[in-house]
Amino acid sequence: MPSKRDDGAPRPRVLILGGGFAGVGAAQKLKDADAEVVLVDKHDYHTFQPLLYQLATGLLEETAVGHSLRDLLHDQENTTVHQDVVSAIDLGAREVRFEQLAPLSYDFLVLGMGAEVNFFGTEGAAEHAFPMYTLSDAMRLKDHVLERWEAADRDPSLVEDGALNIVVVGGGPTGVETAGALAELYRADFARDYRGISAEQSRIVLVEAGPEIFSMFKPNLREYAQKALEKRTVELMTGVAVGSVAPTRVTLKTGDVLNAHTLVWGAGLQGNLLVQSLGLELERGNRIGVGPELNPPDHPEVFAVGDIAAITDQKTGQVLPQLGSVALQSGHHAGETIARRLASKKTKPFAYKDKGTMATIGRGAAVVQMLGGKTMKGFKAQVAWGTVHLALLPTNEDRAKAVVDWAGEGFTHQRVGRISVQTDERAPA
Ligand SMILES: Cc1cc2nc3c(=O)[nH]c(=O)nc-3n(C[C@H](O)[C@H](O)[C@H](O)COP(=O)(O)OP(=O)(O)OC[C@H]3O[C@@H](n4cnc5c(N)ncnc54)[C@H](O)[C@@H]3O)c2cc1C
């Protein structure tokens, strides 16, 4: 669709920053709008974060977790995609600047740049921890774990130094899912493949500063998750915080030192740091507070959606959690609202449809808590988790690929992504 109308007047520009669930959701709802839609993301792919831990443990390949943004939107004639980093946003001048692209003005702006890891100032964490937020984080963790096992295979003395031990920080879904998946990788796959190393010589320790893991779930689900982790040999340490991180040692605030060459950080998020320069009042966790139509105060032309926004649920009065379904639904709502405004139609406030809170712990072990308080656990809950997450995947092709990989692993324990490719390896001269 040309950027000008038949009468020569320019089409209004909708600028979408971020190609996560929220940004892509907004773009999809603008497919038929009489507008020029521009989506900019620093990556050329959309990341499906809920499955990052499966990439990190070799259960899925990178193309099942990252999907080309251009491919996702290539059927939308009115939409252009650019890969670049947003460097500044001037809400007063209605202009966005980028690292390389020329500045872009807008008629409507959708802020969907997500959140960033928050190390809460923990010494050494930024340098040595492995966060789990991006596709490259997950691949870096996978490569590092594979590399440590190969190193220990060549030099068994490394095992005593903690080369195979992993400390996972955070007893929320990210930490629990990652610890459970790593334990299964260790006990089901590596135990068979590295015959010289006995499974007991490697530890996976989950550290949570609060009194319990899964604090967002009901007590019966918390207890179930704890038992399911312990069955998988994950050691739980609750009520303990990490004080500092070094390449091979983790020091707890109690002064205890754990020998571990790997620390996975799944403990905290904050809204994208760019929001601090917008001149808006921010809510807890560096998030942009928005009204019922997802606009920050005094900016009806700006929409903040997904993890970057603090969206209050109209039904409960609570701020909605940073979840894929909240991001997708709020992105859809922003796109629809803009399309309706462009067509001079009435708009309505955002109403979140809660599909339940859920998390997996390992094969056949998951928990689901529905809005009305009903709970599910075990295999049934894992099927529910799979169904909801397959629906969030961006294309049918991705869904089919995930089902095949999950089924394959379920029957054979084989992991399709269990190799480490060194991209800096040189060809022989
Ligand atoms: C490990 C993990 C597991 C999770 N598990 C679940 C789960 O099981 N179920 C669930 O519902 N939710 C889960 N979530 C949460 C869910 O993934 C997020 O709520 C969701 O991805 C938020 O979507 P978003 O579009 O707001 O942000 P994101 O998905 O983070 O997308 C933001 C986009 O903005 C881009 N961007 C950022 N900064 C810039 C910049 N300066 N310039 C250009 N582009 C930029 C990024 O590249 C990214 O593509 C999980 C999250 C993580 C990290």
PDBQT file of the ligand as one rigid body, heavy atoms in Angstrom, charges set to zero:
ROOT
HETATM    1  C1  LIG A 501      12.262 -17.090  30.247  1.00  0.00    +0.000 C 
HETATM    2  C2  LIG A 501      10.864 -16.552  30.150  1.00  0.00    +0.000 A 
HETATM    3  C3  LIG A 501       9.784 -17.420  30.235  1.00  0.00    +0.000 A 
HETATM    4  C4  LIG A 501       8.491 -16.938  30.122  1.00  0.00    +0.000 A 
HETATM    5  N1  LIG A 501       7.459 -17.829  30.204  1.00  0.00    +0.000 NA
HETATM    6  C5  LIG A 501       6.197 -17.389  30.000  1.00  0.00    +0.000 A 
HETATM    7  C6  LIG A 501       5.120 -18.306  29.985  1.00  0.00    +0.000 A 
HETATM    8  O1  LIG A 501       5.307 -19.504  30.186  1.00  0.00    +0.000 OA
HETATM    9  N2  LIG A 501       3.870 -17.839  29.722  1.00  0.00    +0.000 N 
HETATM   10  C7  LIG A 501       3.640 -16.510  29.477  1.00  0.00    +0.000 A 
HETATM   11  O2  LIG A 501       2.497 -16.112  29.203  1.00  0.00    +0.000 OA
HETATM   12  N3  LIG A 501       4.642 -15.612  29.513  1.00  0.00    +0.000 NA
HETATM   13  C8  LIG A 501       5.913 -16.014  29.769  1.00  0.00    +0.000 A 
HETATM   14  N4  LIG A 501       6.941 -15.118  29.783  1.00  0.00    +0.000 N 
HETATM   15  C9  LIG A 501       6.651 -13.679  29.636  1.00  0.00    +0.000 C 
HETATM   16  C10 LIG A 501       6.418 -13.295  28.195  1.00  0.00    +0.000 C 
HETATM   17  O3  LIG A 501       7.351 -13.912  27.353  1.00  0.00    +0.000 OA
HETATM   18  C11 LIG A 501       6.502 -11.776  28.084  1.00  0.00    +0.000 C 
HETATM   19  O4  LIG A 501       5.515 -11.252  28.929  1.00  0.00    +0.000 OA
HETATM   20  C12 LIG A 501       6.290 -11.295  26.668  1.00  0.00    +0.000 C 
HETATM   21  O5  LIG A 501       7.304 -11.768  25.808  1.00  0.00    +0.000 OA
HETATM   22  C13 LIG A 501       6.260  -9.773  26.602  1.00  0.00    +0.000 C 
HETATM   23  O6  LIG A 501       6.046  -9.392  25.286  1.00  0.00    +0.000 OA
HETATM   24  P1  LIG A 501       6.452  -7.939  24.794  1.00  0.00    +0.000 P 
HETATM   25  O7  LIG A 501       6.058  -7.868  23.360  1.00  0.00    +0.000 OA
HETATM   26  O8  LIG A 501       5.926  -6.932  25.731  1.00  0.00    +0.000 OA
HETATM   27  O9  LIG A 501       8.016  -7.875  24.953  1.00  0.00    +0.000 OA
HETATM   28  P2  LIG A 501       9.152  -8.771  24.279  1.00  0.00    +0.000 P 
HETATM   29  O10 LIG A 501       8.645 -10.101  23.924  1.00  0.00    +0.000 OA
HETATM   30  O11 LIG A 501      10.313  -8.688  25.222  1.00  0.00    +0.000 OA
HETATM   31  O12 LIG A 501       9.492  -7.980  22.946  1.00  0.00    +0.000 OA
HETATM   32  C14 LIG A 501      10.151  -6.749  22.967  1.00  0.00    +0.000 C 
HETATM   33  C15 LIG A 501      10.836  -6.530  21.640  1.00  0.00    +0.000 C 
HETATM   34  O13 LIG A 501      11.409  -5.216  21.638  1.00  0.00    +0.000 OA
HETATM   35  C16 LIG A 501      12.680  -5.256  21.050  1.00  0.00    +0.000 C 
HETATM   36  N5  LIG A 501      13.480  -4.145  21.594  1.00  0.00    +0.000 N 
HETATM   37  C17 LIG A 501      13.812  -3.922  22.875  1.00  0.00    +0.000 A 
HETATM   38  N6  LIG A 501      14.532  -2.805  23.000  1.00  0.00    +0.000 NA
HETATM   39  C18 LIG A 501      14.666  -2.291  21.756  1.00  0.00    +0.000 A 
HETATM   40  C19 LIG A 501      15.322  -1.145  21.209  1.00  0.00    +0.000 A 
HETATM   41  N7  LIG A 501      15.970  -0.261  21.973  1.00  0.00    +0.000 N 
HETATM   42  N8  LIG A 501      15.260  -0.958  19.882  1.00  0.00    +0.000 NA
HETATM   43  C20 LIG A 501      14.596  -1.816  19.074  1.00  0.00    +0.000 A 
HETATM   44  N9  LIG A 501      13.963  -2.916  19.533  1.00  0.00    +0.000 NA
HETATM   45  C21 LIG A 501      13.999  -3.148  20.851  1.00  0.00    +0.000 A 
HETATM   46  C22 LIG A 501      13.230  -6.631  21.424  1.00  0.00    +0.000 C 
HETATM   47  O14 LIG A 501      14.202  -7.067  20.490  1.00  0.00    +0.000 OA
HETATM   48  C23 LIG A 501      11.965  -7.504  21.388  1.00  0.00    +0.000 C 
HETATM   49  O15 LIG A 501      11.783  -8.137  20.140  1.00  0.00    +0.000 OA
HETATM   50  C24 LIG A 501       8.262 -15.562  29.922  1.00  0.00    +0.000 A 
HETATM   51  C25 LIG A 501       9.350 -14.688  29.836  1.00  0.00    +0.000 A 
HETATM   52  C26 LIG A 501      10.632 -15.171  29.947  1.00  0.00    +0.000 A 
HETATM   53  C27 LIG A 501      11.786 -14.223  29.861  1.00  0.00    +0.000 C 
ENDROOT
TORSDOF 0
